[in-house]
Amino acid sequence: MAQGKTGSLSTSIPSSIDETIALLGAEDYLAGRSLGTVIFLALKMKRPLFLEGEAGVGKTEIAKALAKGLDRPLIRLQCYEGLDISSAVYEWNYPAQMLDIRLSEASGIKDRTRIEADLFSERHLIRRPVLQALGQPGGPAPVFLIDELDRTDEAFEAFLLEVLSDFQVTIPELGTIKAQEPPIVIITTNRTREIHDALKRRCLYHWVDYPDAARELEIIRRKVPQCSETLSRQVVAYVQKLRTIDLFKNPGVAETIDWATALTELDRIALDPETIADTLGTLLKYQDDIARIRGGEGERVLSEVKAELLAAG
């Protein structure tokens, strides 16, 4: 599931679930009915959308496809451990402030109130992603992606409550900055830890699962069009089968696309045990999983895949 070629762009919100699914499809993101419904509702109700699921299933790509399909800016806050207000929301331009202080002293300005008002003004404010998303002057509201929220701590979650409830941020020196039009907020998490209920209650929720074989095959056809039909079917069937095995980390859709691309670059037209063993690093990311599939289990999976595809015609 991913973004791709641009269809007809419009900043207006889709008027139906079918239009929402079509908008995503024009950007090569194939959404099922349930996902299309919750996205449509999030857009209409102006509520944040909380997307949970395994890594690589296409959660981030939803925000990218929406931004392209709606022709709106995409502002991305990539979360990580230790993320703080100065990195996520705003900070003051201290070098410029110090320079202004020295210039004021050199000019003989001694009015402290005037100096402070000038120091803590908009021109010295450095806007980080949260403030950028709330303070877009003119034009349609952006798509605001808060990516992998589970990597941050509970303190940052608590800060987001004001942002997601009222679409505003309070800066002590300036006051409250409120969005004229709420951004389209997409929050993703890989569920490495639980997110507090207080934040989830402010959002609509959807679990993004691995696609079924038919949808994943269509994704490969769109994203790797040079991949032969035989190879595409084998790749998808093989990956679908791997996800039923007790691996440490199942391959996501992103890995399926990477594997199909790698095999195509190697001019392969069908899977064989040697090719699979040589290219597993594009599909699996843990050595224990790679070692297991390079053994007899990988050949067993390939035999089952070929037999099932042959039986299906």
PESULKA-V383236 format. One record per pair of residues at least 12 apart in sequence whose ideal C-beta (glycine too) atoms are under 6 Angstrom apart, sorted by the first residue. I is the first residue (numbers start at 1). J is the second residue. D is the distance in whole Angstrom. If there is no record, write none. Layout:
BEGIN
i: {I	I}
j: {J	J}
d: {D	D}
END
This chain:
BEGIN
i: {1	1	1	1	1	2	2	3	3	3	3	3	4	4	6	7	9	11	11	11	13	17	17	17	20	20	20	21	23	24	27	27	27	28	29	29	30	30	30	38	38	41	42	46	47	48	48	48	48	49	49	50	50	50	50	51	51	51	52	52	52	53	53	55	55	56	56	56	56	57	57	57	57	58	59	59	60	60	63	63	63	66	67	72	72	72	73	74	75	75	75	75	75	76	77	77	78	79	79	79	79	80	81	83	83	88	88	89	89	89	89	90	90	90	90	91	92	93	93	96	97	97	120	133	134	135	141	141	142	143	144	144	145	146	147	149	149	150	150	150	150	157	157	164	165	167	167	213	213	216	217	220	220	223	224	224	226	227	227	228	230	231	231	233	234	235	237	237	238	239	239	241	241	247	248	248	248	249	249	251	255	258	259	259	262	262	273	276	277	280}
j: {29	58	61	219	253	61	223	27	61	64	65	68	27	28	68	26	71	70	71	140	43	36	37	40	36	39	40	36	69	65	65	68	69	222	61	65	215	218	219	204	206	204	204	182	204	164	185	187	203	186	204	187	200	203	205	188	206	208	189	191	207	207	208	190	252	252	253	254	255	208	210	252	253	253	188	208	147	188	143	145	186	143	143	140	142	143	142	143	129	132	133	142	144	145	129	146	147	148	149	151	152	151	151	152	156	128	130	128	130	131	169	125	127	128	131	126	124	124	126	124	119	124	173	183	179	177	181	183	183	184	183	185	186	187	188	187	189	189	190	192	193	196	199	202	202	179	182	236	240	236	236	232	260	257	260	261	264	260	264	269	270	269	270	309	271	260	305	309	305	251	256	301	305	289	286	288	289	285	286	283	283	282	282	283	279	282	299	298	294	293}
d: {5	3	5	6	5	5	6	5	6	4	5	6	6	3	6	3	4	6	5	4	5	5	5	5	5	5	4	4	4	5	4	5	5	5	6	4	5	6	6	5	4	6	5	5	5	5	4	6	4	5	5	5	6	4	5	5	6	5	5	6	5	6	4	5	6	2	6	4	6	5	6	5	6	5	4	5	6	6	5	4	4	5	4	5	5	5	4	5	5	5	5	5	5	5	4	5	5	5	5	5	5	5	6	5	6	5	5	5	4	6	6	6	6	6	5	5	6	5	6	6	5	6	4	5	4	6	4	5	5	5	4	5	5	5	5	5	5	4	6	5	5	6	5	4	6	4	5	6	5	5	5	5	5	5	4	5	5	5	5	5	6	6	6	6	5	5	4	6	5	5	5	5	6	5	5	6	5	6	6	5	5	5	5	4	5	5	5	6	5	6}
END
